[in-house]
Amino acid sequence: MAKLSCSYFLVLILVLSAFLMVERAEGKRCHLTIDKATACSLSDCRLSCYSGYNGVGKCFDDPKVAGPSNCGCIYNC
C-alpha cells in the first residue's frame, strides 16, 4: 500500500512540475503602438517591432480616431 501511495505522489509531482513549466514558458504578451504620426508601412512596422522589441508588428486602424493606420507591436513582456 505504501508503494502505491508513493507512486501516486511521484506522478502527481511530475504532472504539477510539467504544468508549471508550460505556464512559465508562455509568458505575458504586451502591445505597444509605434509611431502614431505617420501612416503604417507593414514592412517598416515589422522591422521596427522586431528590432526594438523582438516582437511582431502589424498595421491596424484605430476606430476612435479617423486618420492613418498605426503600427502595433506585440511582444513578450
All heavy atoms as TSV, in Angstrom:
chain	resi	resn	atom	element	x	y	z
A	1	MET	N	N	0.821	-1.194	0.000
A	1	MET	CA	C	0.000	0.000	0.000
A	1	MET	C	C	0.867	1.260	0.000
A	1	MET	O	O	0.528	2.233	-0.659
A	1	MET	CB	C	-0.928	-0.047	1.227
A	1	MET	CG	C	-1.900	1.082	1.283
A	1	MET	SD	S	-3.165	0.807	0.072
A	1	MET	CE	C	-4.301	2.057	0.520
A	2	ALA	N	N	1.960	1.221	0.747
A	2	ALA	CA	C	2.846	2.381	0.813
A	2	ALA	C	C	3.523	2.622	-0.529
A	2	ALA	O	O	3.736	3.770	-0.925
A	2	ALA	CB	C	3.880	2.194	1.911
A	3	LYS	N	N	3.874	1.552	-1.240
A	3	LYS	CA	C	4.495	1.710	-2.559
A	3	LYS	C	C	3.520	2.344	-3.542
A	3	LYS	O	O	3.904	3.159	-4.364
A	3	LYS	CB	C	4.970	0.360	-3.090
A	3	LYS	CG	C	6.163	-0.194	-2.382
A	3	LYS	CD	C	6.595	-1.497	-3.010
A	3	LYS	CE	C	7.775	-2.072	-2.271
A	3	LYS	NZ	N	8.203	-3.332	-2.865
A	4	LEU	N	N	2.264	1.958	-3.445
A	4	LEU	CA	C	1.248	2.513	-4.328
A	4	LEU	C	C	1.048	4.000	-4.053
A	4	LEU	O	O	0.977	4.809	-4.983
A	4	LEU	CB	C	-0.067	1.747	-4.152
A	4	LEU	CG	C	-1.174	2.064	-5.143
A	4	LEU	CD1	C	-0.720	1.777	-6.565
A	4	LEU	CD2	C	-2.406	1.262	-4.825
A	5	SER	N	N	0.998	4.409	-2.813
A	5	SER	CA	C	0.842	5.813	-2.454
A	5	SER	C	C	2.047	6.623	-2.902
A	5	SER	O	O	1.914	7.748	-3.375
A	5	SER	CB	C	0.660	5.961	-0.946
A	5	SER	OG	O	-0.531	5.339	-0.537
A	6	CYS	N	N	3.226	6.059	-2.778
A	6	CYS	CA	C	4.441	6.741	-3.204
A	6	CYS	C	C	4.439	6.942	-4.722
A	6	CYS	O	O	4.835	7.997	-5.209
A	6	CYS	CB	C	5.658	5.935	-2.757
A	6	CYS	SG	S	7.221	6.741	-3.122
A	7	SER	N	N	3.958	5.956	-5.449
A	7	SER	CA	C	3.892	6.063	-6.907
A	7	SER	C	C	2.917	7.161	-7.325
A	7	SER	O	O	3.212	7.956	-8.215
A	7	SER	CB	C	3.448	4.736	-7.525
A	7	SER	OG	O	4.389	3.741	-7.256
A	8	TYR	N	N	1.756	7.218	-6.693
A	8	TYR	CA	C	0.792	8.269	-6.996
A	8	TYR	C	C	1.353	9.654	-6.677
A	8	TYR	O	O	1.155	10.606	-7.417
A	8	TYR	CB	C	-0.514	8.061	-6.223
A	8	TYR	CG	C	-1.388	6.966	-6.791
A	8	TYR	CD1	C	-2.032	6.072	-5.955
A	8	TYR	CD2	C	-1.576	6.842	-8.156
A	8	TYR	CE1	C	-2.834	5.072	-6.461
A	8	TYR	CE2	C	-2.381	5.851	-8.674
A	8	TYR	CZ	C	-3.007	4.966	-7.830
A	8	TYR	OH	O	-3.801	3.985	-8.334
A	9	PHE	N	N	2.054	9.749	-5.560
A	9	PHE	CA	C	2.646	11.015	-5.170
A	9	PHE	C	C	3.691	11.456	-6.192
A	9	PHE	O	O	3.750	12.625	-6.586
A	9	PHE	CB	C	3.280	10.883	-3.779
A	9	PHE	CG	C	3.879	12.157	-3.280
A	9	PHE	CD1	C	3.072	13.213	-2.894
A	9	PHE	CD2	C	5.255	12.295	-3.213
A	9	PHE	CE1	C	3.621	14.394	-2.442
A	9	PHE	CE2	C	5.814	13.474	-2.765
A	9	PHE	CZ	C	5.000	14.523	-2.371
A	10	LEU	N	N	4.512	10.530	-6.671
A	10	LEU	CA	C	5.534	10.841	-7.670
A	10	LEU	C	C	4.899	11.296	-8.980
A	10	LEU	O	O	5.335	12.288	-9.583
A	10	LEU	CB	C	6.430	9.625	-7.908
A	10	LEU	CG	C	7.561	9.804	-8.899
A	10	LEU	CD1	C	8.527	10.880	-8.421
A	10	LEU	CD2	C	8.294	8.497	-9.109
A	11	VAL	N	N	3.857	10.628	-9.422
A	11	VAL	CA	C	3.158	11.014	-10.652
A	11	VAL	C	C	2.535	12.394	-10.488
A	11	VAL	O	O	2.606	13.238	-11.395
A	11	VAL	CB	C	2.097	9.957	-11.035
A	11	VAL	CG1	C	1.188	10.468	-12.129
A	11	VAL	CG2	C	2.769	8.670	-11.450
A	12	LEU	N	N	1.961	12.681	-9.342
A	12	LEU	CA	C	1.364	13.982	-9.084
A	12	LEU	C	C	2.416	15.090	-9.143
A	12	LEU	O	O	2.194	16.135	-9.756
A	12	LEU	CB	C	0.666	13.983	-7.724
A	12	LEU	CG	C	0.035	15.297	-7.303
A	12	LEU	CD1	C	-1.151	15.624	-8.201
A	12	LEU	CD2	C	-0.372	15.249	-5.851
A	13	ILE	N	N	3.562	14.859	-8.550
A	13	ILE	CA	C	4.643	15.839	-8.578
A	13	ILE	C	C	5.121	16.073	-10.011
A	13	ILE	O	O	5.354	17.221	-10.422
A	13	ILE	CB	C	5.814	15.388	-7.671
A	13	ILE	CG1	C	5.380	15.367	-6.223
A	13	ILE	CG2	C	7.033	16.263	-7.862
A	13	ILE	CD1	C	4.967	16.713	-5.671
A	14	LEU	N	N	5.251	15.031	-10.800
A	14	LEU	CA	C	5.679	15.184	-12.194
A	14	LEU	C	C	4.667	15.975	-13.014
A	14	LEU	O	O	5.042	16.845	-13.806
A	14	LEU	CB	C	5.914	13.809	-12.829
A	14	LEU	CG	C	7.149	13.066	-12.350
A	14	LEU	CD1	C	7.176	11.663	-12.934
A	14	LEU	CD2	C	8.405	13.815	-12.728
A	15	VAL	N	N	3.393	15.708	-12.831
A	15	VAL	CA	C	2.357	16.427	-13.572
A	15	VAL	C	C	2.338	17.901	-13.179
A	15	VAL	O	O	2.264	18.791	-14.035
A	15	VAL	CB	C	0.972	15.772	-13.352
A	15	VAL	CG1	C	-0.146	16.657	-13.871
A	15	VAL	CG2	C	0.934	14.412	-14.016
A	16	LEU	N	N	2.435	18.187	-11.894
A	16	LEU	CA	C	2.450	19.578	-11.445
A	16	LEU	C	C	3.670	20.333	-11.946
A	16	LEU	O	O	3.567	21.491	-12.359
A	16	LEU	CB	C	2.389	19.637	-9.918
A	16	LEU	CG	C	1.036	19.329	-9.293
A	16	LEU	CD1	C	1.145	19.322	-7.778
A	16	LEU	CD2	C	-0.008	20.322	-9.745
A	17	SER	N	N	4.821	19.696	-11.940
A	17	SER	CA	C	6.020	20.385	-12.418
A	17	SER	C	C	5.937	20.646	-13.926
A	17	SER	O	O	6.356	21.705	-14.402
A	17	SER	CB	C	7.278	19.589	-12.080
A	17	SER	OG	O	7.270	18.344	-12.740
A	18	ALA	N	N	5.377	19.734	-14.694
A	18	ALA	CA	C	5.211	19.960	-16.132
A	18	ALA	C	C	4.235	21.101	-16.381
A	18	ALA	O	O	4.470	21.943	-17.257
A	18	ALA	CB	C	4.712	18.680	-16.801
A	19	PHE	N	N	3.166	21.156	-15.613
A	19	PHE	CA	C	2.193	22.238	-15.762
A	19	PHE	C	C	2.821	23.587	-15.459
A	19	PHE	O	O	2.607	24.564	-16.170
A	19	PHE	CB	C	0.990	21.984	-14.839
A	19	PHE	CG	C	-0.016	23.082	-14.856
A	19	PHE	CD1	C	-0.863	23.244	-15.935
A	19	PHE	CD2	C	-0.122	23.967	-13.802
A	19	PHE	CE1	C	-1.798	24.270	-15.969
A	19	PHE	CE2	C	-1.046	24.989	-13.808
A	19	PHE	CZ	C	-1.890	25.134	-14.899
A	20	LEU	N	N	3.617	23.661	-14.410
A	20	LEU	CA	C	4.259	24.920	-14.051
A	20	LEU	C	C	5.281	25.357	-15.098
A	20	LEU	O	O	5.431	26.543	-15.365
A	20	LEU	CB	C	4.918	24.804	-12.677
A	20	LEU	CG	C	3.945	24.702	-11.507
A	20	LEU	CD1	C	4.712	24.447	-10.216
A	20	LEU	CD2	C	3.106	25.952	-11.388
A	21	MET	N	N	5.976	24.424	-15.714
A	21	MET	CA	C	6.952	24.778	-16.748
A	21	MET	C	C	6.254	25.313	-17.987
A	21	MET	O	O	6.729	26.269	-18.603
A	21	MET	CB	C	7.820	23.574	-17.092
A	21	MET	CG	C	8.785	23.217	-15.992
A	21	MET	SD	S	9.813	21.822	-16.405
A	21	MET	CE	C	10.854	22.556	-17.635
A	22	VAL	N	N	5.136	24.741	-18.366
A	22	VAL	CA	C	4.386	25.213	-19.530
A	22	VAL	C	C	3.832	26.606	-19.258
A	22	VAL	O	O	3.893	27.486	-20.119
A	22	VAL	CB	C	3.250	24.222	-19.894
A	22	VAL	CG1	C	2.299	24.839	-20.892
A	22	VAL	CG2	C	3.833	22.932	-20.430
A	23	GLU	N	N	3.324	26.835	-18.069
A	23	GLU	CA	C	2.773	28.137	-17.727
A	23	GLU	C	C	3.851	29.209	-17.747
A	23	GLU	O	O	3.642	30.314	-18.228
A	23	GLU	CB	C	2.133	28.073	-16.343
A	23	GLU	CG	C	1.462	29.352	-15.923
A	23	GLU	CD	C	0.808	29.206	-14.575
A	23	GLU	OE1	O	-0.112	28.378	-14.457
A	23	GLU	OE2	O	1.234	29.900	-13.650
A	24	ARG	N	N	5.033	28.889	-17.281
A	24	ARG	CA	C	6.127	29.849	-17.261
A	24	ARG	C	C	6.639	30.124	-18.674
A	24	ARG	O	O	7.062	31.233	-18.987
A	24	ARG	CB	C	7.264	29.307	-16.401
A	24	ARG	CG	C	8.314	30.308	-16.101
A	24	ARG	CD	C	9.372	29.811	-15.157
A	24	ARG	NE	N	9.190	28.451	-14.705
A	24	ARG	CZ	C	10.169	27.686	-14.295
A	24	ARG	NH1	N	11.393	28.122	-14.289
A	24	ARG	NH2	N	9.932	26.454	-13.890
A	25	ALA	N	N	6.601	29.152	-19.555
A	25	ALA	CA	C	7.111	29.322	-20.914
A	25	ALA	C	C	6.222	30.235	-21.756
A	25	ALA	O	O	6.700	30.918	-22.652
A	25	ALA	CB	C	7.256	27.971	-21.598
A	26	GLU	N	N	4.924	30.246	-21.476
A	26	GLU	CA	C	4.018	31.064	-22.278
A	26	GLU	C	C	4.278	32.550	-22.090
A	26	GLU	O	O	4.316	33.297	-23.035
A	26	GLU	CB	C	2.572	30.733	-21.927
A	26	GLU	CG	C	2.130	29.393	-22.434
A	26	GLU	CD	C	0.708	29.081	-22.059
A	26	GLU	OE1	O	0.020	29.957	-21.510
A	26	GLU	OE2	O	0.288	27.950	-22.315
A	27	GLY	N	N	4.455	33.004	-20.884
A	27	GLY	CA	C	4.756	34.406	-20.624
A	27	GLY	C	C	3.567	35.312	-20.882
A	27	GLY	O	O	2.478	34.877	-21.243
A	28	LYS	N	N	3.784	36.588	-20.707
A	28	LYS	CA	C	2.744	37.581	-20.937
A	28	LYS	C	C	3.006	38.309	-22.251
A	28	LYS	O	O	4.141	38.503	-22.641
A	28	LYS	CB	C	2.728	38.591	-19.795
A	28	LYS	CG	C	2.320	38.016	-18.476
A	28	LYS	CD	C	2.278	39.102	-17.430
A	28	LYS	CE	C	1.854	38.544	-16.092
A	28	LYS	NZ	N	1.830	39.603	-15.067
A	29	ARG	N	N	1.951	38.707	-22.890
A	29	ARG	CA	C	2.038	39.469	-24.135
A	29	ARG	C	C	1.739	40.922	-23.858
A	29	ARG	O	O	0.817	41.257	-23.136
A	29	ARG	CB	C	1.042	38.951	-25.164
A	29	ARG	CG	C	1.251	37.529	-25.574
A	29	ARG	CD	C	2.336	37.460	-26.580
A	29	ARG	NE	N	2.448	36.083	-27.037
A	29	ARG	CZ	C	3.288	35.709	-27.943
A	29	ARG	NH1	N	4.074	36.596	-28.496
A	29	ARG	NH2	N	3.352	34.467	-28.321
A	30	CYS	N	N	2.529	41.805	-24.440
A	30	CYS	CA	C	2.300	43.234	-24.330
A	30	CYS	C	C	2.051	43.811	-25.715
A	30	CYS	O	O	2.504	43.256	-26.717
A	30	CYS	CB	C	3.509	43.926	-23.704
A	30	CYS	SG	S	3.731	43.552	-21.973
A	31	HIS	N	N	1.327	44.915	-25.759
A	31	HIS	CA	C	1.015	45.592	-27.019
A	31	HIS	C	C	1.442	47.039	-26.905
A	31	HIS	O	O	1.178	47.699	-25.909
A	31	HIS	CB	C	-0.482	45.510	-27.311
A	31	HIS	CG	C	-0.850	46.141	-28.603
A	31	HIS	ND1	N	-1.221	47.465	-28.700
A	31	HIS	CD2	C	-0.892	45.652	-29.855
A	31	HIS	CE1	C	-1.481	47.751	-29.963
A	31	HIS	NE2	N	-1.291	46.661	-30.684
A	32	LEU	N	N	2.105	47.522	-27.938
A	32	LEU	CA	C	2.592	48.892	-27.955
A	32	LEU	C	C	2.309	49.492	-29.327
A	32	LEU	O	O	2.529	48.838	-30.349
A	32	LEU	CB	C	4.099	48.905	-27.675
A	32	LEU	CG	C	4.815	50.236	-27.742
A	32	LEU	CD1	C	4.387	51.095	-26.549
A	32	LEU	CD2	C	6.305	50.016	-27.692
A	33	THR	N	N	1.809	50.723	-29.365
A	33	THR	CA	C	1.598	51.419	-30.630
A	33	THR	C	C	2.847	52.227	-30.940
A	33	THR	O	O	3.303	53.026	-30.131
A	33	THR	CB	C	0.378	52.347	-30.553
A	33	THR	OG1	O	-0.759	51.559	-30.209
A	33	THR	CG2	C	0.127	53.019	-31.887
A	34	ILE	N	N	3.399	51.997	-32.131
A	34	ILE	CA	C	4.637	52.650	-32.550
A	34	ILE	C	C	4.324	53.703	-33.599
A	34	ILE	O	O	3.574	53.443	-34.542
A	34	ILE	CB	C	5.625	51.622	-33.139
A	34	ILE	CG1	C	5.924	50.530	-32.125
A	34	ILE	CG2	C	6.908	52.286	-33.591
A	34	ILE	CD1	C	6.760	49.407	-32.681
A	35	ASP	N	N	4.888	54.884	-33.481
A	35	ASP	CA	C	4.850	55.946	-34.487
A	35	ASP	C	C	3.428	56.261	-34.961
A	35	ASP	O	O	3.046	55.953	-36.086
A	35	ASP	CB	C	5.743	55.566	-35.669
A	35	ASP	CG	C	6.083	56.776	-36.536
A	35	ASP	OD1	O	5.877	57.910	-36.075
A	35	ASP	OD2	O	6.555	56.575	-37.656
A	36	LYS	N	N	2.656	56.907	-34.107
A	36	LYS	CA	C	1.267	57.250	-34.429
A	36	LYS	C	C	1.153	58.362	-35.462
A	36	LYS	O	O	0.119	58.523	-36.079
A	36	LYS	CB	C	0.535	57.678	-33.157
A	36	LYS	CG	C	0.395	56.603	-32.128
A	36	LYS	CD	C	-0.349	57.130	-30.925
A	36	LYS	CE	C	-0.440	56.084	-29.844
A	36	LYS	NZ	N	-1.126	56.580	-28.656
A	37	ALA	N	N	2.212	59.132	-35.669
A	37	ALA	CA	C	2.128	60.322	-36.519
A	37	ALA	C	C	2.074	59.994	-38.008
A	37	ALA	O	O	1.431	60.708	-38.772
A	37	ALA	CB	C	3.324	61.230	-36.244
A	38	THR	N	N	2.721	58.937	-38.428
A	38	THR	CA	C	2.778	58.624	-39.861
A	38	THR	C	C	1.941	57.391	-40.182
A	38	THR	O	O	1.647	56.583	-39.305
A	38	THR	CB	C	4.234	58.364	-40.310
A	38	THR	OG1	O	4.743	57.247	-39.576
A	38	THR	CG2	C	5.098	59.575	-40.048
A	39	ALA	N	N	1.576	57.260	-41.440
A	39	ALA	CA	C	0.820	56.093	-41.882
A	39	ALA	C	C	1.690	54.848	-41.783
A	39	ALA	O	O	2.907	54.900	-41.935
A	39	ALA	CB	C	0.352	56.284	-43.320
A	40	CYS	N	N	1.065	53.732	-41.502
A	40	CYS	CA	C	1.784	52.483	-41.270
A	40	CYS	C	C	2.206	51.830	-42.584
A	40	CYS	O	O	1.403	51.615	-43.476
A	40	CYS	CB	C	0.903	51.529	-40.475
A	40	CYS	SG	S	1.702	49.974	-40.077
A	41	SER	N	N	3.483	51.524	-42.659
A	41	SER	CA	C	4.018	50.696	-43.734
A	41	SER	C	C	4.327	49.338	-43.097
A	41	SER	O	O	5.103	49.261	-42.135
A	41	SER	CB	C	5.290	51.318	-44.300
A	41	SER	OG	O	5.992	50.384	-45.083
A	42	LEU	N	N	3.736	48.276	-43.608
A	42	LEU	CA	C	3.844	46.970	-42.972
A	42	LEU	C	C	5.291	46.512	-42.831
A	42	LEU	O	O	5.689	46.017	-41.778
A	42	LEU	CB	C	3.023	45.931	-43.732
A	42	LEU	CG	C	2.951	44.547	-43.095
A	42	LEU	CD1	C	2.356	44.625	-41.691
A	42	LEU	CD2	C	2.126	43.611	-43.956
A	43	SER	N	N	6.093	46.708	-43.861
A	43	SER	CA	C	7.492	46.247	-43.781
A	43	SER	C	C	8.273	47.043	-42.730
A	43	SER	O	O	9.035	46.470	-41.945
A	43	SER	CB	C	8.171	46.340	-45.142
A	43	SER	OG	O	8.137	47.667	-45.618
A	44	ASP	N	N	8.080	48.366	-42.682
A	44	ASP	CA	C	8.763	49.181	-41.673
A	44	ASP	C	C	8.260	48.857	-40.268
A	44	ASP	O	O	9.030	48.841	-39.303
A	44	ASP	CB	C	8.570	50.667	-41.953
A	44	ASP	CG	C	9.271	51.116	-43.219
A	44	ASP	OD1	O	10.229	50.433	-43.644
A	44	ASP	OD2	O	8.866	52.151	-43.779
A	45	CYS	N	N	6.975	48.621	-40.153
A	45	CYS	CA	C	6.385	48.293	-38.862
A	45	CYS	C	C	6.961	46.991	-38.323
A	45	CYS	O	O	7.365	46.913	-37.160
A	45	CYS	CB	C	4.870	48.192	-39.007
A	45	CYS	SG	S	3.985	47.772	-37.499
A	46	ARG	N	N	7.007	45.975	-39.157
A	46	ARG	CA	C	7.556	44.683	-38.726
A	46	ARG	C	C	9.029	44.795	-38.359
A	46	ARG	O	O	9.470	44.217	-37.373
A	46	ARG	CB	C	7.365	43.641	-39.817
A	46	ARG	CG	C	5.941	43.188	-39.956
A	46	ARG	CD	C	5.800	42.095	-40.967
A	46	ARG	NE	N	4.426	41.637	-41.030
A	46	ARG	CZ	C	3.994	40.741	-41.877
A	46	ARG	NH1	N	4.822	40.195	-42.740
A	46	ARG	NH2	N	2.742	40.373	-41.860
A	47	LEU	N	N	9.783	45.554	-39.139
A	47	LEU	CA	C	11.210	45.706	-38.884
A	47	LEU	C	C	11.462	46.445	-37.573
A	47	LEU	O	O	12.281	46.013	-36.750
A	47	LEU	CB	C	11.879	46.439	-40.043
A	47	LEU	CG	C	13.375	46.656	-39.918
A	47	LEU	CD1	C	14.104	45.320	-39.877
A	47	LEU	CD2	C	13.878	47.501	-41.066
A	48	SER	N	N	10.759	47.540	-37.336
A	48	SER	CA	C	10.992	48.304	-36.109
A	48	SER	C	C	10.526	47.529	-34.877
A	48	SER	O	O	11.159	47.602	-33.822
A	48	SER	CB	C	10.319	49.670	-36.186
A	48	SER	OG	O	8.936	49.531	-36.281
A	49	CYS	N	N	9.449	46.792	-34.996
A	49	CYS	CA	C	8.967	45.998	-33.867
A	49	CYS	C	C	9.932	44.854	-33.558
A	49	CYS	O	O	10.252	44.590	-32.402
A	49	CYS	CB	C	7.579	45.453	-34.161
A	49	CYS	SG	S	6.873	44.490	-32.811
A	50	TYR	N	N	10.408	44.188	-34.580
A	50	TYR	CA	C	11.326	43.067	-34.368
A	50	TYR	C	C	12.664	43.542	-33.824
A	50	TYR	O	O	13.218	42.943	-32.895
A	50	TYR	CB	C	11.521	42.288	-35.668
A	50	TYR	CG	C	12.399	41.076	-35.493
A	50	TYR	CD1	C	11.908	39.937	-34.872
A	50	TYR	CD2	C	13.703	41.072	-35.940
A	50	TYR	CE1	C	12.706	38.829	-34.696
A	50	TYR	CE2	C	14.510	39.966	-35.766
A	50	TYR	CZ	C	14.007	38.841	-35.140
A	50	TYR	OH	O	14.807	37.746	-34.963
A	51	SER	N	N	13.190	44.628	-34.373
A	51	SER	CA	C	14.498	45.101	-33.936
A	51	SER	C	C	14.435	45.751	-32.553
A	51	SER	O	O	15.382	45.638	-31.773
A	51	SER	CB	C	15.083	46.078	-34.951
A	51	SER	OG	O	14.273	47.222	-35.050
A	52	GLY	N	N	13.340	46.412	-32.229
A	52	GLY	CA	C	13.253	47.098	-30.952
A	52	GLY	C	C	12.736	46.246	-29.806
A	52	GLY	O	O	13.159	46.403	-28.664
A	53	TYR	N	N	11.812	45.322	-30.102
A	53	TYR	CA	C	11.147	44.570	-29.036
A	53	TYR	C	C	11.166	43.060	-29.252
A	53	TYR	O	O	10.611	42.323	-28.442
A	53	TYR	CB	C	9.687	45.019	-28.919
A	53	TYR	CG	C	9.559	46.476	-28.574
A	53	TYR	CD1	C	9.376	47.430	-29.572
A	53	TYR	CD2	C	9.642	46.904	-27.262
A	53	TYR	CE1	C	9.271	48.773	-29.267
A	53	TYR	CE2	C	9.534	48.244	-26.938
A	53	TYR	CZ	C	9.355	49.173	-27.945
A	53	TYR	OH	O	9.249	50.504	-27.633
A	54	ASN	N	N	11.754	42.601	-30.351
A	54	ASN	CA	C	11.766	41.176	-30.703
A	54	ASN	C	C	10.331	40.638	-30.762
A	54	ASN	O	O	10.019	39.576	-30.253
A	54	ASN	CB	C	12.607	40.372	-29.713
A	54	ASN	CG	C	12.999	39.026	-30.257
A	54	ASN	OD1	O	13.020	38.828	-31.469
A	54	ASN	ND2	N	13.304	38.095	-29.382
A	55	GLY	N	N	9.457	41.425	-31.395
A	55	GLY	CA	C	8.048	41.069	-31.489
A	55	GLY	C	C	7.560	41.065	-32.925
A	55	GLY	O	O	8.349	41.092	-33.870
A	56	VAL	N	N	6.245	41.057	-33.069
A	56	VAL	CA	C	5.602	41.027	-34.383
A	56	VAL	C	C	4.823	42.324	-34.565
A	56	VAL	O	O	3.977	42.667	-33.744
A	56	VAL	CB	C	4.647	39.822	-34.497
A	56	VAL	CG1	C	3.942	39.828	-35.838
A	56	VAL	CG2	C	5.392	38.523	-34.284
A	57	GLY	N	N	5.105	43.041	-35.639
A	57	GLY	CA	C	4.426	44.294	-35.921
A	57	GLY	C	C	3.304	44.111	-36.923
A	57	GLY	O	O	3.442	43.379	-37.894
A	58	LYS	N	N	2.174	44.787	-36.678
A	58	LYS	CA	C	1.022	44.726	-37.585
A	58	LYS	C	C	0.396	46.107	-37.675
A	58	LYS	O	O	0.359	46.851	-36.707
A	58	LYS	CB	C	-0.024	43.737	-37.068
A	58	LYS	CG	C	0.465	42.313	-37.052
A	58	LYS	CD	C	-0.635	41.371	-36.700
A	58	LYS	CE	C	-0.085	39.947	-36.756
A	58	LYS	NZ	N	-1.121	38.946	-36.627
A	59	CYS	N	N	-0.107	46.427	-38.838
A	59	CYS	CA	C	-0.814	47.692	-39.042
A	59	CYS	C	C	-2.274	47.516	-38.625
A	59	CYS	O	O	-2.878	46.475	-38.883
A	59	CYS	CB	C	-0.747	48.106	-40.502
A	59	CYS	SG	S	0.923	48.478	-41.072
A	60	PHE	N	N	-2.818	48.539	-37.982
A	60	PHE	CA	C	-4.223	48.496	-37.580
A	60	PHE	C	C	-4.813	49.896	-37.637
A	60	PHE	O	O	-4.106	50.889	-37.560
A	60	PHE	CB	C	-4.376	47.908	-36.171
A	60	PHE	CG	C	-3.860	48.796	-35.075
A	60	PHE	CD1	C	-4.721	49.626	-34.385
A	60	PHE	CD2	C	-2.516	48.794	-34.733
A	60	PHE	CE1	C	-4.249	50.450	-33.380
A	60	PHE	CE2	C	-2.042	49.606	-33.723
A	60	PHE	CZ	C	-2.903	50.438	-33.047
A	61	ASP	N	N	-6.117	49.947	-37.812
A	61	ASP	CA	C	-6.850	51.218	-37.814
A	61	ASP	C	C	-7.467	51.424	-36.441
A	61	ASP	O	O	-8.057	50.516	-35.863
A	61	ASP	CB	C	-7.952	51.210	-38.868
A	61	ASP	CG	C	-7.389	51.206	-40.278
A	61	ASP	OD1	O	-6.341	51.834	-40.488
A	61	ASP	OD2	O	-7.990	50.564	-41.155
A	62	ASP	N	N	-7.336	52.629	-35.925
A	62	ASP	CA	C	-7.944	52.971	-34.643
A	62	ASP	C	C	-9.375	53.417	-34.899
A	62	ASP	O	O	-9.603	54.425	-35.556
A	62	ASP	CB	C	-7.141	54.082	-33.962
A	62	ASP	CG	C	-7.545	54.306	-32.526
A	62	ASP	OD1	O	-8.492	53.631	-32.069
A	62	ASP	OD2	O	-6.919	55.141	-31.861
A	63	PRO	N	N	-10.373	52.685	-34.398
A	63	PRO	CA	C	-11.768	53.043	-34.678
A	63	PRO	C	C	-12.195	54.345	-34.018
A	63	PRO	O	O	-13.148	54.974	-34.461
A	63	PRO	CB	C	-12.567	51.861	-34.110
A	63	PRO	CG	C	-11.657	51.206	-33.143
A	63	PRO	CD	C	-10.261	51.483	-33.593
A	64	LYS	N	N	-11.484	54.788	-32.984
A	64	LYS	CA	C	-11.855	56.000	-32.274
A	64	LYS	C	C	-11.366	57.256	-32.988
A	64	LYS	O	O	-11.947	58.320	-32.846
A	64	LYS	CB	C	-11.288	55.982	-30.860
A	64	LYS	CG	C	-11.827	54.862	-30.009
A	64	LYS	CD	C	-11.155	54.839	-28.660
A	64	LYS	CE	C	-11.609	53.628	-27.864
A	64	LYS	NZ	N	-10.876	53.506	-26.605
A	65	VAL	N	N	-10.292	57.132	-33.749
A	65	VAL	CA	C	-9.673	58.294	-34.390
A	65	VAL	C	C	-9.621	58.069	-35.900
A	65	VAL	O	O	-9.105	57.063	-36.358
A	65	VAL	CB	C	-8.240	58.512	-33.849
A	65	VAL	CG1	C	-7.597	59.703	-34.511
A	65	VAL	CG2	C	-8.257	58.664	-32.340
A	66	ALA	N	N	-10.138	59.022	-36.656
A	66	ALA	CA	C	-10.041	58.939	-38.113
A	66	ALA	C	C	-8.656	59.424	-38.513
A	66	ALA	O	O	-8.187	60.459	-38.055
A	66	ALA	CB	C	-11.115	59.793	-38.757
A	67	GLY	N	N	-7.994	58.666	-39.327
A	67	GLY	CA	C	-6.651	59.048	-39.746
A	67	GLY	C	C	-5.893	57.852	-40.293
A	67	GLY	O	O	-6.482	56.808	-40.583
A	68	PRO	N	N	-4.582	58.000	-40.419
A	68	PRO	CA	C	-3.789	56.905	-40.988
A	68	PRO	C	C	-3.740	55.708	-40.043
A	68	PRO	O	O	-3.967	55.833	-38.835
A	68	PRO	CB	C	-2.399	57.529	-41.154
A	68	PRO	CG	C	-2.342	58.616	-40.137
A	68	PRO	CD	C	-3.742	59.139	-40.033
A	69	SER	N	N	-3.454	54.551	-40.617
A	69	SER	CA	C	-3.333	53.347	-39.798
A	69	SER	C	C	-2.077	53.439	-38.933
A	69	SER	O	O	-1.116	54.137	-39.258
A	69	SER	CB	C	-3.293	52.107	-40.680
A	69	SER	OG	O	-2.207	52.173	-41.573
A	70	ASN	N	N	-2.097	52.754	-37.820
A	70	ASN	CA	C	-0.997	52.770	-36.868
A	70	ASN	C	C	-0.242	51.442	-36.901
A	70	ASN	O	O	-0.768	50.427	-37.328
A	70	ASN	CB	C	-1.520	52.998	-35.447
A	70	ASN	CG	C	-2.153	54.346	-35.283
A	70	ASN	OD1	O	-1.644	55.347	-35.761
A	70	ASN	ND2	N	-3.300	54.379	-34.612
A	71	CYS	N	N	0.981	51.484	-36.366
A	71	CYS	CA	C	1.792	50.281	-36.241
A	71	CYS	C	C	1.676	49.771	-34.815
A	71	CYS	O	O	1.989	50.484	-33.858
A	71	CYS	CB	C	3.252	50.593	-36.571
A	71	CYS	SG	S	4.367	49.203	-36.313
A	72	GLY	N	N	1.218	48.550	-34.667
A	72	GLY	CA	C	1.104	47.917	-33.350
A	72	GLY	C	C	2.133	46.815	-33.225
A	72	GLY	O	O	2.346	46.033	-34.148
A	73	CYS	N	N	2.787	46.767	-32.079
A	73	CYS	CA	C	3.815	45.762	-31.827
A	73	CYS	C	C	3.366	44.856	-30.694
A	73	CYS	O	O	3.023	45.329	-29.607
A	73	CYS	CB	C	5.127	46.456	-31.454
A	73	CYS	SG	S	6.497	45.332	-31.192
A	74	ILE	N	N	3.352	43.550	-30.938
A	74	ILE	CA	C	3.004	42.557	-29.920
A	74	ILE	C	C	4.280	41.797	-29.584
A	74	ILE	O	O	4.934	41.244	-30.475
A	74	ILE	CB	C	1.921	41.597	-30.418
A	74	ILE	CG1	C	0.665	42.387	-30.771
A	74	ILE	CG2	C	1.629	40.535	-29.385
A	74	ILE	CD1	C	-0.403	41.570	-31.444
A	75	TYR	N	N	4.639	41.804	-28.297
A	75	TYR	CA	C	5.897	41.176	-27.880
A	75	TYR	C	C	5.732	40.562	-26.495
A	75	TYR	O	O	4.777	40.844	-25.781
A	75	TYR	CB	C	7.017	42.214	-27.870
A	75	TYR	CG	C	6.798	43.372	-26.939
A	75	TYR	CD1	C	7.345	43.379	-25.666
A	75	TYR	CD2	C	6.006	44.466	-27.315
A	75	TYR	CE1	C	7.125	44.435	-24.795
A	75	TYR	CE2	C	5.796	45.520	-26.464
A	75	TYR	CZ	C	6.355	45.503	-25.193
A	75	TYR	OH	O	6.138	46.548	-24.335
A	76	ASN	N	N	6.678	39.714	-26.113
A	76	ASN	CA	C	6.686	39.137	-24.777
A	76	ASN	C	C	7.190	40.164	-23.783
A	76	ASN	O	O	8.238	40.769	-23.991
A	76	ASN	CB	C	7.575	37.907	-24.719
A	76	ASN	CG	C	7.000	36.743	-25.486
A	76	ASN	OD1	O	5.791	36.616	-25.607
A	76	ASN	ND2	N	7.852	35.908	-26.023
A	77	CYS	N	N	6.449	40.382	-22.714
A	77	CYS	CA	C	6.827	41.376	-21.698
A	77	CYS	C	C	8.090	40.971	-20.955
A	77	CYS	O	O	8.368	39.864	-20.733
A	77	CYS	CB	C	5.716	41.552	-20.687
A	77	CYS	SG	S	4.205	42.171	-21.413
